[in-house]
Amino acid sequence: MTYVRSLRPRAVAAGGLAGLAACALIAGLAASGPGRHAAGAASAHLRASAPPRSAAALAGSPHAGGVTLVPDPEAAQSFPEASAGAPHPLAQTPGQAAASTSVAPGAPSDAQVRQELAQMRAALRAQHARVATARGGAAIDVQGSAQPPPGAPVAVARVIAGANAIATFPYRFGGGHASFVDDAYDCSGSLSYALAAGAMVSAPLTSGDFEHWGVPGPGRWITVLANVGHTYMYVAGLRFDTSGRSGPLGSRWQTAARSDSGFTARHWPGL
Protein backbone atom coordinates (compact mmCIF):
# COMPACT_ATOMS: atom_id res chain seq x y z
CA MET A 1 0.00 0.00 0.00
CA THR A 2 1.22 3.46 -0.74
CA TYR A 3 0.21 7.07 -1.09
CA VAL A 4 0.96 9.15 -4.19
CA ARG A 5 2.10 12.66 -3.43
CA SER A 6 2.01 15.87 -5.40
CA LEU A 7 5.70 16.28 -4.53
CA ARG A 8 8.38 13.83 -5.58
CA PRO A 9 9.59 11.75 -2.59
CA ARG A 10 13.12 12.50 -1.50
CA ALA A 11 15.71 9.71 -1.41
CA VAL A 12 16.93 8.54 1.98
CA ALA A 13 20.66 9.07 2.15
CA ALA A 14 22.88 6.28 3.43
CA GLY A 15 24.41 8.55 6.03
CA GLY A 16 21.17 9.70 7.67
CA LEU A 17 17.40 9.81 7.65
CA ALA A 18 16.78 13.56 7.53
CA GLY A 19 14.37 13.20 4.61
CA LEU A 20 12.13 10.69 6.38
CA ALA A 21 9.75 13.34 7.73
CA ALA A 22 8.67 14.35 4.22
CA CYS A 23 8.41 10.73 3.07
CA ALA A 24 6.51 9.42 6.06
CA LEU A 25 3.64 11.92 6.33
CA ILE A 26 0.24 10.26 6.46
CA ALA A 27 -3.03 12.11 5.77
CA GLY A 28 -3.91 14.27 8.71
CA LEU A 29 -0.49 14.00 10.48
CA ALA A 30 1.48 17.21 10.95
CA ALA A 31 5.14 17.38 9.94
CA SER A 32 7.81 17.92 12.54
CA GLY A 33 11.29 19.30 11.88
CA PRO A 34 13.45 17.09 9.63
CA GLY A 35 16.30 17.18 12.10
CA ARG A 36 14.19 15.19 14.56
CA HIS A 37 13.96 12.12 12.33
CA ALA A 38 17.51 10.76 12.46
CA ALA A 39 17.87 7.00 12.92
CA GLY A 40 19.54 7.46 16.27
CA ALA A 41 16.38 9.09 17.64
CA ALA A 42 13.99 6.45 16.35
CA SER A 43 12.76 5.49 19.80
CA ALA A 44 11.44 9.02 20.34
CA HIS A 45 9.07 8.66 17.40
CA LEU A 46 7.33 5.34 18.10
CA ARG A 47 4.17 7.25 19.08
CA ALA A 48 2.82 4.43 21.21
CA SER A 49 0.06 6.61 22.60
CA ALA A 50 -1.37 7.56 19.21
CA PRO A 51 -4.69 5.81 18.58
CA PRO A 52 -4.82 3.50 15.53
CA ARG A 53 -6.42 5.10 12.51
CA SER A 54 -8.82 2.94 10.58
CA ALA A 55 -8.60 2.26 6.87
CA ALA A 56 -12.08 3.70 6.52
CA ALA A 57 -10.89 7.02 7.92
CA LEU A 58 -7.93 7.05 5.56
CA ALA A 59 -10.05 6.15 2.55
CA GLY A 60 -12.60 8.79 3.56
CA SER A 61 -10.10 11.61 2.95
CA PRO A 62 -8.07 10.41 -0.06
CA HIS A 63 -6.74 13.88 -0.88
CA ALA A 64 -6.11 15.24 2.61
CA GLY A 65 -2.81 17.07 2.85
CA GLY A 66 -2.11 16.59 -0.86
CA VAL A 67 -1.90 12.81 -0.41
CA THR A 68 -3.89 10.32 -2.49
CA LEU A 69 -4.57 6.82 -1.21
CA VAL A 70 -3.64 4.08 -3.71
CA PRO A 71 -4.89 0.50 -3.12
CA ASP A 72 -2.44 -2.34 -2.62
CA PRO A 73 -2.72 -4.46 -5.80
CA GLU A 74 -1.91 -7.57 -3.74
CA ALA A 75 -4.43 -6.94 -0.98
CA ALA A 76 -6.58 -9.87 -2.14
CA GLN A 77 -3.63 -12.21 -1.58
CA SER A 78 -3.14 -10.79 1.92
CA PHE A 79 -6.45 -12.00 3.48
CA PRO A 80 -7.79 -8.59 4.61
CA GLU A 81 -9.48 -8.63 8.00
CA ALA A 82 -13.26 -8.98 8.11
CA SER A 83 -15.23 -5.80 8.74
CA ALA A 84 -17.05 -7.48 11.62
CA GLY A 85 -15.55 -9.31 14.55
CA ALA A 86 -13.48 -8.61 17.64
CA PRO A 87 -10.42 -6.44 17.05
CA HIS A 88 -6.96 -7.94 17.37
CA PRO A 89 -4.99 -6.82 20.46
CA LEU A 90 -2.67 -3.88 19.90
CA ALA A 91 0.98 -4.50 19.14
CA GLN A 92 3.72 -3.45 21.51
CA THR A 93 6.13 -0.76 20.32
CA PRO A 94 8.93 -1.77 17.93
CA GLY A 95 11.42 -0.93 20.67
CA GLN A 96 9.74 -3.36 23.05
CA ALA A 97 9.73 -6.02 20.34
CA ALA A 98 13.45 -5.48 19.69
CA ALA A 99 14.17 -5.88 23.39
CA SER A 100 13.13 -9.53 23.14
CA THR A 101 16.58 -10.21 21.66
CA SER A 102 18.31 -9.07 24.85
CA VAL A 103 20.22 -11.58 26.98
CA ALA A 104 19.17 -11.87 30.61
CA PRO A 105 21.84 -10.74 33.10
CA GLY A 106 23.79 -13.26 35.15
CA ALA A 107 26.00 -16.11 33.95
CA PRO A 108 24.59 -19.66 34.34
CA SER A 109 26.68 -22.43 35.83
CA ASP A 110 28.35 -25.09 33.68
CA ALA A 111 25.79 -27.64 34.85
CA GLN A 112 22.93 -25.34 33.85
CA VAL A 113 24.50 -24.79 30.44
CA ARG A 114 24.90 -28.55 29.87
CA GLN A 115 21.30 -29.17 30.94
CA GLU A 116 19.95 -26.43 28.70
CA LEU A 117 21.99 -27.66 25.73
CA ALA A 118 20.63 -31.17 26.19
CA GLN A 119 17.08 -29.85 26.34
CA MET A 120 17.70 -27.72 23.26
CA ARG A 121 19.06 -30.64 21.25
CA ALA A 122 16.06 -32.77 22.20
CA ALA A 123 13.65 -30.03 21.20
CA LEU A 124 15.42 -29.47 17.90
CA ARG A 125 15.33 -33.18 17.06
CA ALA A 126 11.61 -33.30 17.86
CA GLN A 127 10.77 -30.28 15.72
CA HIS A 128 13.29 -30.70 12.91
CA ALA A 129 10.72 -31.97 10.43
CA ARG A 130 8.33 -29.13 11.24
CA VAL A 131 10.73 -26.21 10.86
CA ALA A 132 11.23 -24.55 7.47
CA THR A 133 14.72 -23.19 6.86
CA ALA A 134 15.73 -20.62 4.24
CA ARG A 135 18.96 -20.61 2.28
CA GLY A 136 20.20 -17.71 4.39
CA GLY A 137 20.05 -19.89 7.50
CA ALA A 138 17.00 -18.35 9.17
CA ALA A 139 14.16 -20.70 10.07
CA ILE A 140 10.40 -20.40 10.61
CA ASP A 141 9.09 -22.28 13.64
CA VAL A 142 5.69 -23.86 14.08
CA GLN A 143 4.26 -20.63 15.51
CA GLY A 144 5.18 -18.74 12.33
CA SER A 145 8.06 -16.82 13.90
CA ALA A 146 11.50 -16.56 12.31
CA GLN A 147 14.64 -17.66 14.12
CA PRO A 148 17.79 -15.71 13.17
CA PRO A 149 20.74 -17.78 11.99
CA PRO A 150 23.95 -17.99 14.03
CA GLY A 151 26.19 -15.02 13.41
CA ALA A 152 23.41 -12.66 12.35
CA PRO A 153 24.18 -9.01 13.23
CA VAL A 154 22.33 -7.58 16.23
CA ALA A 155 20.42 -5.16 13.98
CA VAL A 156 19.18 -8.07 11.86
CA ALA A 157 18.09 -10.00 14.96
CA ARG A 158 16.15 -6.94 16.11
CA VAL A 159 14.41 -6.58 12.75
CA ILE A 160 13.45 -10.26 12.93
CA ALA A 161 12.15 -9.78 16.48
CA GLY A 162 10.08 -6.81 15.33
CA ALA A 163 8.70 -8.73 12.37
CA ASN A 164 7.87 -11.69 14.66
CA ALA A 165 5.86 -9.40 16.93
CA ILE A 166 3.31 -8.70 14.16
CA ALA A 167 3.89 -11.67 11.83
CA THR A 168 0.39 -13.08 12.34
CA PHE A 169 -1.51 -9.80 12.81
CA PRO A 170 -4.44 -9.15 10.47
CA TYR A 171 -3.98 -7.24 7.21
CA ARG A 172 -5.72 -3.88 7.01
CA PHE A 173 -5.27 -1.32 4.25
CA GLY A 174 -3.73 1.69 6.02
CA GLY A 175 -2.84 -0.27 9.14
CA GLY A 176 0.31 0.77 10.95
CA HIS A 177 0.58 4.22 9.39
CA ALA A 178 -0.99 6.57 11.92
CA SER A 179 1.15 4.90 14.58
CA PHE A 180 3.57 1.98 14.81
CA VAL A 181 1.24 0.62 17.49
CA ASP A 182 -1.85 -0.78 15.78
CA ASP A 183 -3.98 -3.93 15.70
CA ALA A 184 -3.53 -4.66 11.97
CA TYR A 185 -0.93 -3.76 9.33
CA ASP A 186 -0.74 -3.45 5.56
CA CYS A 187 2.37 -4.27 3.53
CA SER A 188 4.37 -1.10 4.12
CA GLY A 189 3.07 -0.74 7.66
CA SER A 190 4.42 -4.22 8.39
CA LEU A 191 7.88 -3.43 7.02
CA SER A 192 7.95 -0.07 8.78
CA TYR A 193 7.29 -1.74 12.15
CA ALA A 194 9.94 -4.43 11.66
CA LEU A 195 12.60 -2.01 10.42
CA ALA A 196 11.82 0.43 13.24
CA ALA A 197 12.75 -2.34 15.68
CA GLY A 198 16.20 -2.27 14.06
CA ALA A 199 16.32 1.57 14.16
CA MET A 200 16.24 1.73 10.36
CA VAL A 201 13.14 3.95 10.11
CA SER A 202 11.84 6.52 12.58
CA ALA A 203 8.27 6.84 11.28
CA PRO A 204 5.98 4.64 9.14
CA LEU A 205 6.81 4.69 5.43
CA THR A 206 4.66 3.89 2.41
CA SER A 207 5.62 1.38 -0.26
CA GLY A 208 6.49 4.23 -2.59
CA ASP A 209 8.77 5.68 0.07
CA PHE A 210 10.58 2.35 0.33
CA GLU A 211 11.67 2.76 -3.28
CA HIS A 212 14.03 5.44 -1.90
CA TRP A 213 14.87 3.92 1.49
CA GLY A 214 18.45 2.98 2.35
CA VAL A 215 20.77 2.51 -0.61
CA PRO A 216 20.23 0.88 -4.02
CA GLY A 217 20.48 -2.83 -4.70
CA PRO A 218 20.07 -6.06 -2.71
CA GLY A 219 21.75 -6.47 0.66
CA ARG A 220 23.58 -9.35 2.28
CA TRP A 221 21.12 -9.65 5.17
CA ILE A 222 18.13 -7.43 4.37
CA THR A 223 16.66 -6.60 0.96
CA VAL A 224 13.51 -4.51 0.58
CA LEU A 225 11.56 -4.81 -2.70
CA ALA A 226 9.16 -1.95 -3.38
CA ASN A 227 7.03 -0.31 -6.03
CA VAL A 228 4.26 2.26 -5.91
CA GLY A 229 1.64 -0.22 -4.67
CA HIS A 230 3.33 -3.00 -2.72
CA THR A 231 6.46 -3.81 -0.73
CA TYR A 232 8.03 -6.82 0.97
CA MET A 233 11.49 -7.85 2.12
CA TYR A 234 13.92 -10.72 2.59
CA VAL A 235 15.70 -11.04 5.92
CA ALA A 236 18.44 -13.69 6.25
CA GLY A 237 16.87 -15.49 3.28
CA LEU A 238 13.28 -15.48 4.58
CA ARG A 239 10.56 -13.51 2.85
CA PHE A 240 8.41 -11.17 4.98
CA ASP A 241 5.32 -10.34 2.92
CA THR A 242 1.63 -9.77 3.55
CA SER A 243 0.90 -11.27 0.14
CA GLY A 244 0.91 -15.06 -0.10
CA ARG A 245 0.02 -15.83 3.51
CA SER A 246 -1.84 -19.03 4.33
CA GLY A 247 -4.86 -17.28 5.86
CA PRO A 248 -6.15 -14.21 7.75
CA LEU A 249 -3.80 -14.94 10.66
CA GLY A 250 -1.13 -16.72 8.65
CA SER A 251 2.46 -15.68 9.19
CA ARG A 252 4.00 -13.01 6.97
CA TRP A 253 7.20 -15.09 7.06
CA GLN A 254 7.55 -17.39 4.06
CA THR A 255 10.37 -19.52 2.67
CA ALA A 256 9.22 -19.37 -0.95
CA ALA A 257 10.70 -16.64 -3.13
CA ARG A 258 8.53 -14.66 -5.55
CA SER A 259 9.04 -12.66 -8.71
CA ASP A 260 10.69 -9.28 -8.12
CA SER A 261 9.75 -7.99 -11.58
CA GLY A 262 8.62 -4.37 -11.33
CA PHE A 263 10.11 -3.88 -7.86
CA THR A 264 13.04 -1.71 -6.80
CA ALA A 265 15.62 -3.40 -4.55
CA ARG A 266 17.03 -1.43 -1.60
CA HIS A 267 19.06 -2.31 1.46
CA TRP A 268 20.38 -0.76 4.65
CA PRO A 269 24.05 0.32 4.40
CA GLY A 270 26.34 -2.46 5.60
CA LEU A 271 23.57 -5.05 5.71
C-alpha positions as CSV (number, residue, x, y, z in Angstrom):
1,M,0.0,0.0,0.0
2,T,1.2,3.5,-0.7
3,Y,0.2,7.1,-1.1
4,V,1.0,9.2,-4.2
5,R,2.1,12.7,-3.4
6,S,2.0,15.9,-5.4
7,L,5.7,16.3,-4.5
8,R,8.4,13.8,-5.6
9,P,9.6,11.8,-2.6
10,R,13.1,12.5,-1.5
11,A,15.7,9.7,-1.4
12,V,16.9,8.5,2.0
13,A,20.7,9.1,2.1
14,A,22.9,6.3,3.4
15,G,24.4,8.5,6.0
16,G,21.2,9.7,7.7
17,L,17.4,9.8,7.7
18,A,16.8,13.6,7.5
19,G,14.4,13.2,4.6
20,L,12.1,10.7,6.4
21,A,9.7,13.3,7.7
22,A,8.7,14.4,4.2
23,C,8.4,10.7,3.1
24,A,6.5,9.4,6.1
25,L,3.6,11.9,6.3
26,I,0.2,10.3,6.5
27,A,-3.0,12.1,5.8
28,G,-3.9,14.3,8.7
29,L,-0.5,14.0,10.5
30,A,1.5,17.2,10.9
31,A,5.1,17.4,9.9
32,S,7.8,17.9,12.5
33,G,11.3,19.3,11.9
34,P,13.4,17.1,9.6
35,G,16.3,17.2,12.1
36,R,14.2,15.2,14.6
37,H,14.0,12.1,12.3
38,A,17.5,10.8,12.5
39,A,17.9,7.0,12.9
40,G,19.5,7.5,16.3
41,A,16.4,9.1,17.6
42,A,14.0,6.4,16.4
43,S,12.8,5.5,19.8
44,A,11.4,9.0,20.3
45,H,9.1,8.7,17.4
46,L,7.3,5.3,18.1
47,R,4.2,7.2,19.1
48,A,2.8,4.4,21.2
49,S,0.1,6.6,22.6
50,A,-1.4,7.6,19.2
51,P,-4.7,5.8,18.6
52,P,-4.8,3.5,15.5
53,R,-6.4,5.1,12.5
54,S,-8.8,2.9,10.6
55,A,-8.6,2.3,6.9
56,A,-12.1,3.7,6.5
57,A,-10.9,7.0,7.9
58,L,-7.9,7.1,5.6
59,A,-10.0,6.2,2.6
60,G,-12.6,8.8,3.6
61,S,-10.1,11.6,2.9
62,P,-8.1,10.4,-0.1
63,H,-6.7,13.9,-0.9
64,A,-6.1,15.2,2.6
65,G,-2.8,17.1,2.9
66,G,-2.1,16.6,-0.9
67,V,-1.9,12.8,-0.4
68,T,-3.9,10.3,-2.5
69,L,-4.6,6.8,-1.2
70,V,-3.6,4.1,-3.7
71,P,-4.9,0.5,-3.1
72,D,-2.4,-2.3,-2.6
73,P,-2.7,-4.5,-5.8
74,E,-1.9,-7.6,-3.7
75,A,-4.4,-6.9,-1.0
76,A,-6.6,-9.9,-2.1
77,Q,-3.6,-12.2,-1.6
78,S,-3.1,-10.8,1.9
79,F,-6.4,-12.0,3.5
80,P,-7.8,-8.6,4.6
81,E,-9.5,-8.6,8.0
82,A,-13.3,-9.0,8.1
83,S,-15.2,-5.8,8.7
84,A,-17.0,-7.5,11.6
85,G,-15.5,-9.3,14.5
86,A,-13.5,-8.6,17.6
87,P,-10.4,-6.4,17.1
88,H,-7.0,-7.9,17.4
89,P,-5.0,-6.8,20.5
90,L,-2.7,-3.9,19.9
91,A,1.0,-4.5,19.1
92,Q,3.7,-3.4,21.5
93,T,6.1,-0.8,20.3
94,P,8.9,-1.8,17.9
95,G,11.4,-0.9,20.7
96,Q,9.7,-3.4,23.0
97,A,9.7,-6.0,20.3
98,A,13.4,-5.5,19.7
99,A,14.2,-5.9,23.4
100,S,13.1,-9.5,23.1
101,T,16.6,-10.2,21.7
102,S,18.3,-9.1,24.8
103,V,20.2,-11.6,27.0
104,A,19.2,-11.9,30.6
105,P,21.8,-10.7,33.1
106,G,23.8,-13.3,35.1
107,A,26.0,-16.1,33.9
108,P,24.6,-19.7,34.3
109,S,26.7,-22.4,35.8
110,D,28.4,-25.1,33.7
111,A,25.8,-27.6,34.8
112,Q,22.9,-25.3,33.8
113,V,24.5,-24.8,30.4
114,R,24.9,-28.6,29.9
115,Q,21.3,-29.2,30.9
116,E,20.0,-26.4,28.7
117,L,22.0,-27.7,25.7
118,A,20.6,-31.2,26.2
119,Q,17.1,-29.8,26.3
120,M,17.7,-27.7,23.3
121,R,19.1,-30.6,21.2
122,A,16.1,-32.8,22.2
123,A,13.6,-30.0,21.2
124,L,15.4,-29.5,17.9
125,R,15.3,-33.2,17.1
126,A,11.6,-33.3,17.9
127,Q,10.8,-30.3,15.7
128,H,13.3,-30.7,12.9
129,A,10.7,-32.0,10.4
130,R,8.3,-29.1,11.2
131,V,10.7,-26.2,10.9
132,A,11.2,-24.6,7.5
133,T,14.7,-23.2,6.9
134,A,15.7,-20.6,4.2
135,R,19.0,-20.6,2.3
136,G,20.2,-17.7,4.4
137,G,20.1,-19.9,7.5
138,A,17.0,-18.4,9.2
139,A,14.2,-20.7,10.1
140,I,10.4,-20.4,10.6
141,D,9.1,-22.3,13.6
142,V,5.7,-23.9,14.1
143,Q,4.3,-20.6,15.5
144,G,5.2,-18.7,12.3
145,S,8.1,-16.8,13.9
146,A,11.5,-16.6,12.3
147,Q,14.6,-17.7,14.1
148,P,17.8,-15.7,13.2
149,P,20.7,-17.8,12.0
150,P,24.0,-18.0,14.0
151,G,26.2,-15.0,13.4
152,A,23.4,-12.7,12.3
153,P,24.2,-9.0,13.2
154,V,22.3,-7.6,16.2
155,A,20.4,-5.2,14.0
156,V,19.2,-8.1,11.9
157,A,18.1,-10.0,15.0
158,R,16.2,-6.9,16.1
159,V,14.4,-6.6,12.7
160,I,13.5,-10.3,12.9
161,A,12.1,-9.8,16.5
162,G,10.1,-6.8,15.3
163,A,8.7,-8.7,12.4
164,N,7.9,-11.7,14.7
165,A,5.9,-9.4,16.9
166,I,3.3,-8.7,14.2
167,A,3.9,-11.7,11.8
168,T,0.4,-13.1,12.3
169,F,-1.5,-9.8,12.8
170,P,-4.4,-9.1,10.5
171,Y,-4.0,-7.2,7.2
172,R,-5.7,-3.9,7.0
173,F,-5.3,-1.3,4.2
174,G,-3.7,1.7,6.0
175,G,-2.8,-0.3,9.1
176,G,0.3,0.8,10.9
177,H,0.6,4.2,9.4
178,A,-1.0,6.6,11.9
179,S,1.2,4.9,14.6
180,F,3.6,2.0,14.8
181,V,1.2,0.6,17.5
182,D,-1.8,-0.8,15.8
183,D,-4.0,-3.9,15.7
184,A,-3.5,-4.7,12.0
185,Y,-0.9,-3.8,9.3
186,D,-0.7,-3.4,5.6
187,C,2.4,-4.3,3.5
188,S,4.4,-1.1,4.1
189,G,3.1,-0.7,7.7
190,S,4.4,-4.2,8.4
191,L,7.9,-3.4,7.0
192,S,8.0,-0.1,8.8
193,Y,7.3,-1.7,12.1
194,A,9.9,-4.4,11.7
195,L,12.6,-2.0,10.4
196,A,11.8,0.4,13.2
197,A,12.8,-2.3,15.7
198,G,16.2,-2.3,14.1
199,A,16.3,1.6,14.2
200,M,16.2,1.7,10.4
201,V,13.1,3.9,10.1
202,S,11.8,6.5,12.6
203,A,8.3,6.8,11.3
204,P,6.0,4.6,9.1
205,L,6.8,4.7,5.4
206,T,4.7,3.9,2.4
207,S,5.6,1.4,-0.3
208,G,6.5,4.2,-2.6
209,D,8.8,5.7,0.1
210,F,10.6,2.3,0.3
211,E,11.7,2.8,-3.3
212,H,14.0,5.4,-1.9
213,W,14.9,3.9,1.5
214,G,18.4,3.0,2.4
215,V,20.8,2.5,-0.6
216,P,20.2,0.9,-4.0
217,G,20.5,-2.8,-4.7
218,P,20.1,-6.1,-2.7
219,G,21.7,-6.5,0.7
220,R,23.6,-9.3,2.3
221,W,21.1,-9.7,5.2
222,I,18.1,-7.4,4.4
223,T,16.7,-6.6,1.0
224,V,13.5,-4.5,0.6
225,L,11.6,-4.8,-2.7
226,A,9.2,-2.0,-3.4
227,N,7.0,-0.3,-6.0
228,V,4.3,2.3,-5.9
229,G,1.6,-0.2,-4.7
230,H,3.3,-3.0,-2.7
231,T,6.5,-3.8,-0.7
232,Y,8.0,-6.8,1.0
233,M,11.5,-7.9,2.1
234,Y,13.9,-10.7,2.6
235,V,15.7,-11.0,5.9
236,A,18.4,-13.7,6.2
237,G,16.9,-15.5,3.3
238,L,13.3,-15.5,4.6
239,R,10.6,-13.5,2.9
240,F,8.4,-11.2,5.0
241,D,5.3,-10.3,2.9
242,T,1.6,-9.8,3.5
243,S,0.9,-11.3,0.1
244,G,0.9,-15.1,-0.1
245,R,0.0,-15.8,3.5
246,S,-1.8,-19.0,4.3
247,G,-4.9,-17.3,5.9
248,P,-6.2,-14.2,7.7
249,L,-3.8,-14.9,10.7
250,G,-1.1,-16.7,8.7
251,S,2.5,-15.7,9.2
252,R,4.0,-13.0,7.0
253,W,7.2,-15.1,7.1
254,Q,7.5,-17.4,4.1
255,T,10.4,-19.5,2.7
256,A,9.2,-19.4,-1.0
257,A,10.7,-16.6,-3.1
258,R,8.5,-14.7,-5.5
259,S,9.0,-12.7,-8.7
260,D,10.7,-9.3,-8.1
261,S,9.8,-8.0,-11.6
262,G,8.6,-4.4,-11.3
263,F,10.1,-3.9,-7.9
264,T,13.0,-1.7,-6.8
265,A,15.6,-3.4,-4.5
266,R,17.0,-1.4,-1.6
267,H,19.1,-2.3,1.5
268,W,20.4,-0.8,4.6
269,P,24.0,0.3,4.4
270,G,26.3,-2.5,5.6
271,L,23.6,-5.1,5.7
